[in-house]
C-alpha cells in the first residue's frame, strides 16, 4: 500500500505531522479521525520514514549507529512512561524529540507512524530487525498479549543490562591475553623477516656446519622472506574461507560446539550462555508465557548454535509430554546441581524463581572465572614466551658461543 504524508490537528489544536500507510487518502483520513485527529492535508509520498539512504554520504559515514545502550535506555523509559499511564503515542513522541542518537530517533518515528497505521507495537518494532532482536520482539509480543507491557519493558531493561555487563567483563578479561598474543605474533614476524636474515649472512661467512636449530630458523626465515606474498594470500584466503564456513548452518553449529571445548574460554562461554538462558526463561515464565513457547523464545537469546539446538531439543521433549527435568538431563549441558534445582522448582511449581537462582549461580561462577582468567592464562603465555626465547637463543646465539669457544682455544 502507498504511504501518505499528513498534517492534522489534535483535539487540543496541536499540529500533528507524520506518514501513514493506507489504500488511499480517504483511508488515511479515517485512521486520523479514529485517533481523534482532524486531517488538514494528506499528500502521497514515496517513503514511510527517513532512512539512512536518504542522508548525504558524509552523514552516512559519520553518523553514530544505534547501540544496545540506546535500546536499553529506551526500554527503561518505556517502562516509566507506561507505568505512569502516559499514552504510548505521546510517550513515543517525547522519546523521539529527546533521542540523543538521530538514527534511533528515526526508528522511534517509524514506530509511531506504524502505530498510526494500525500496527501493533511488536509489528512496528519488527520493521527494524537490526535494532530489536528476535527475543526483544517476542517479549514485547508477550507483553501485548498479557497486558503487562510495562513489566516486560522493565525486565527487558534488566536483561539487556546483564547481557551488556557480561560482554564487557569478557572483553576486559581477554584484552591483556589478546594483546600479548598479538605482540608475540608481530615479534615472530619481525624476527623472521629482519633479524634472522642478518644473522644468516654472518653465519654464512663462518663456513662451518651450523646446529640443527639454527638451520631450521634460517630455513623458515628464508621461506617467509621469499614467499611472503603467497603466505599473505593464503592467510587472507583462510580467513575468508573460515568466515564463509561460519555463515553456513553446519559451520556455525560445529564451530560453536568446538568453542565449548576450549581449555579455559570454553567453560566461560558455556556458563555465560547458560546464565542468559536461565535468566531469559525466568523472564518468559514470569511474564505468563507457556513453557513450550518460552523455550522457543529463549532459544533465540542463546547466541550459540550448539546450545540453541539443545534448547530446541528440550522444547521438542516438552511438546511430547516429557518433564523439564528429563529434557534437561537429555540435553547434557547442565551440571548436577542445576538439575537438582530444576527438579525442585518443577515439583514445587516455582520453576521461574529457581531459574532466577540458577542464573545468579552461573553469573557468580562466570564472575569468578573472569576474575581468575588472567591468572589461568599467564602460565600458558609465559610458557610460550619462554619457548620462543629458548628457540631463538639456541638457534642464534649457540653458533656464536661455539665460534667464540673455538677462537679462545686457538
Secondary structure as GFF3:
##gff-version 3
##sequence-region A 1 410
A	DSSP	beta_strand	3	9	.	.	.	ID=ss1
A	DSSP	beta_strand	15	21	.	.	.	ID=ss2
A	DSSP	alpha_helix	25	34	.	.	.	ID=ss3
A	DSSP	beta_strand	38	45	.	.	.	ID=ss4
A	DSSP	three_ten_helix	52	54	.	.	.	ID=ss5
A	DSSP	alpha_helix	57	62	.	.	.	ID=ss6
A	DSSP	alpha_helix	68	83	.	.	.	ID=ss7
A	DSSP	alpha_helix	88	98	.	.	.	ID=ss8
A	DSSP	alpha_helix	102	116	.	.	.	ID=ss9
A	DSSP	alpha_helix	121	125	.	.	.	ID=ss10
A	DSSP	alpha_helix	134	146	.	.	.	ID=ss11
A	DSSP	alpha_helix	149	190	.	.	.	ID=ss12
A	DSSP	pi_helix	191	195	.	.	.	ID=ss13
A	DSSP	alpha_helix	196	204	.	.	.	ID=ss14
A	DSSP	alpha_helix	212	247	.	.	.	ID=ss15
A	DSSP	alpha_helix	249	259	.	.	.	ID=ss16
A	DSSP	alpha_helix	265	286	.	.	.	ID=ss17
A	DSSP	alpha_helix	291	299	.	.	.	ID=ss18
A	DSSP	alpha_helix	305	319	.	.	.	ID=ss19
A	DSSP	alpha_helix	324	331	.	.	.	ID=ss20
A	DSSP	alpha_helix	336	348	.	.	.	ID=ss21
A	DSSP	alpha_helix	351	371	.	.	.	ID=ss22
A	DSSP	alpha_helix	373	392	.	.	.	ID=ss23
A	DSSP	pi_helix	393	397	.	.	.	ID=ss24
A	DSSP	alpha_helix	398	409	.	.	.	ID=ss25
###
